[in-house]
Amino acid sequence: MLETVYIALGANLGNRERNLRNAYEYMSASEDIHTLKISRFYETAPLGGPLQPMFLNAALELQTSLTPHQLLEKLQHIELRMGRIRKEKWGPRTIDIDILLFGDRIVEDDQLKIPHPLMHERIFVLEPLVEIAPDMVHPVLKKTILQIYQEFKTFNQ
């Protein structure tokens, strides 16, 4: 059975736009992943961590027959292939690929948390996601992405 999944992409090292496009292409080339939509690219300031360049972010809708953990493994392989080095939490990166939502599943273990536990607090996730999935319902908060985005904008002006 195919599950609809939403992914966040981010990059702030190298050619950021090319890095986002390459990540999309690598996912599209996988026979287990069917990419459906990608948002526009949004430039955002880094959140936390050391002084670093601006990020370029996007959201992606895909369908997959993989389990959440299999998809995580595949996405981490793409990050490694693209030169991602995990040295420093919230540090600069060539590519960051995060699973935001996996259908209406809730996963919480040492390797993976779905829905992404901070997605509702991050404008760089919400802006691109609301563009491609405004009516998607967050399985824990029981609100649409549009409602979450509007609440974020109201309380963070």
C-alpha positions as CSV (number, residue, x, y, z in Angstrom):
1,M,0.0,0.0,0.0
2,L,1.3,3.4,-0.9
3,E,1.5,6.0,1.9
4,T,1.6,9.8,1.3
5,V,4.6,11.4,3.0
6,Y,5.7,15.0,3.5
7,I,9.4,15.8,3.6
8,A,11.3,19.0,4.5
9,L,14.4,19.8,2.5
10,G,17.0,22.4,3.6
11,A,20.5,23.4,2.5
12,N,22.9,26.2,3.4
13,L,26.3,25.1,2.1
14,G,27.4,25.0,-1.5
15,N,25.0,25.6,-4.3
16,R,21.8,25.5,-2.2
17,E,19.3,25.4,-5.0
18,R,21.2,22.7,-6.8
19,N,21.5,20.7,-3.6
20,L,17.7,20.8,-3.1
21,R,17.1,19.8,-6.7
22,N,19.6,17.0,-6.5
23,A,17.9,15.6,-3.4
24,Y,14.6,15.7,-5.2
25,E,16.1,14.0,-8.2
26,Y,17.7,11.2,-6.1
27,M,14.3,10.6,-4.4
28,S,12.5,10.6,-7.8
29,A,15.0,8.1,-9.2
30,S,14.2,5.6,-6.5
31,E,11.7,2.9,-7.6
32,D,10.2,2.9,-4.0
33,I,9.5,6.6,-4.0
34,H,7.1,8.5,-6.3
35,T,7.5,12.2,-6.0
36,L,4.3,14.2,-6.4
37,K,4.8,17.8,-5.5
38,I,7.6,20.2,-4.5
39,S,7.1,23.6,-3.1
40,R,8.9,26.8,-4.2
41,F,12.2,27.4,-2.5
42,Y,12.2,29.7,0.6
43,E,15.2,31.5,1.9
44,T,15.3,31.5,5.7
45,A,17.6,32.4,8.6
46,P,19.3,29.6,10.5
47,L,17.6,28.7,13.8
48,G,20.0,28.1,16.6
49,G,23.5,26.7,16.3
50,P,26.6,28.5,15.2
51,L,26.9,31.6,12.9
52,Q,26.2,30.2,9.4
53,P,24.8,31.1,6.0
54,M,21.1,31.5,5.1
55,F,19.1,28.3,4.4
56,L,17.1,27.5,1.3
57,N,14.1,25.3,2.2
58,A,11.4,23.4,0.4
59,A,8.7,20.8,1.1
60,L,8.0,17.7,-0.9
61,E,5.0,15.4,-1.2
62,L,5.7,11.8,-2.2
63,Q,4.2,8.3,-2.0
64,T,6.0,5.2,-1.0
65,S,5.6,1.6,-0.2
66,L,8.5,1.7,2.2
67,T,8.0,1.7,6.0
68,P,8.9,4.8,7.9
69,H,12.3,3.3,9.0
70,Q,13.1,2.1,5.5
71,L,12.4,5.6,4.1
72,L,14.5,7.2,6.8
73,E,17.4,4.9,5.9
74,K,17.0,5.7,2.2
75,L,16.9,9.5,2.9
76,Q,20.0,9.3,5.2
77,H,21.8,7.5,2.3
78,I,20.9,10.4,0.0
79,E,22.2,12.9,2.6
80,L,25.5,10.9,2.8
81,R,25.8,10.7,-1.0
82,M,25.4,14.4,-1.1
83,G,28.2,15.1,1.4
84,R,26.2,15.6,4.6
85,I,28.4,15.4,7.6
86,R,26.7,15.4,11.0
87,K,29.3,17.2,13.1
88,E,27.3,19.7,15.0
89,K,23.6,19.9,16.0
90,W,21.9,22.7,14.0
91,G,25.2,23.3,12.2
92,P,25.6,24.2,8.5
93,R,24.8,21.4,6.0
94,T,24.8,20.6,2.3
95,I,21.5,18.9,2.6
96,D,19.0,18.1,5.4
97,I,16.1,15.8,4.6
98,D,13.5,15.3,7.3
99,I,10.3,13.2,7.3
100,L,7.5,15.5,8.6
101,L,4.4,13.4,8.2
102,F,3.9,9.8,7.1
103,G,0.2,9.4,6.3
104,D,-1.6,9.6,9.7
105,R,1.0,7.4,11.4
106,I,2.6,8.3,14.7
107,V,6.1,6.8,15.3
108,E,8.2,7.4,18.3
109,D,11.4,5.5,19.0
110,D,15.1,6.1,19.3
111,Q,15.6,6.5,15.6
112,L,12.5,8.3,14.4
113,K,9.7,10.6,15.5
114,I,6.8,11.2,13.2
115,P,5.2,13.6,13.0
116,H,8.3,15.7,13.2
117,P,8.2,17.0,16.8
118,L,9.1,20.6,16.0
119,M,7.4,21.1,12.6
120,H,4.6,23.2,14.1
121,E,7.2,25.6,15.6
122,R,9.3,26.3,12.5
123,I,8.3,28.8,9.8
124,F,10.9,27.3,7.4
125,V,8.9,24.0,7.5
126,L,5.4,25.5,7.6
127,E,5.7,28.0,4.7
128,P,6.6,25.4,2.1
129,L,4.4,22.8,3.5
130,V,1.3,25.0,3.6
131,E,1.9,25.7,-0.1
132,I,1.6,22.0,-1.1
133,A,-0.6,20.5,1.6
134,P,-2.8,23.1,3.3
135,D,-5.6,20.6,4.1
136,M,-3.3,17.8,5.4
137,V,-4.3,17.1,9.1
138,H,-1.5,16.8,11.7
139,P,-2.3,13.4,13.3
140,V,-1.4,14.6,16.8
141,L,-2.5,18.2,16.8
142,K,-5.7,17.3,14.8
143,K,-5.4,20.6,12.9
144,T,-4.8,21.3,9.2
145,I,-1.4,22.5,8.1
146,L,-3.1,25.8,7.2
147,Q,-4.5,26.2,10.7
148,I,-1.1,25.5,12.3
149,Y,0.5,28.0,9.9
150,Q,-2.0,30.7,10.6
151,E,-1.7,30.1,14.4
152,F,2.1,30.3,14.1
153,K,1.9,33.6,12.2
154,T,-0.6,35.0,14.7
155,F,1.6,34.2,17.7
156,N,5.0,35.0,16.1
157,Q,4.6,38.4,14.5
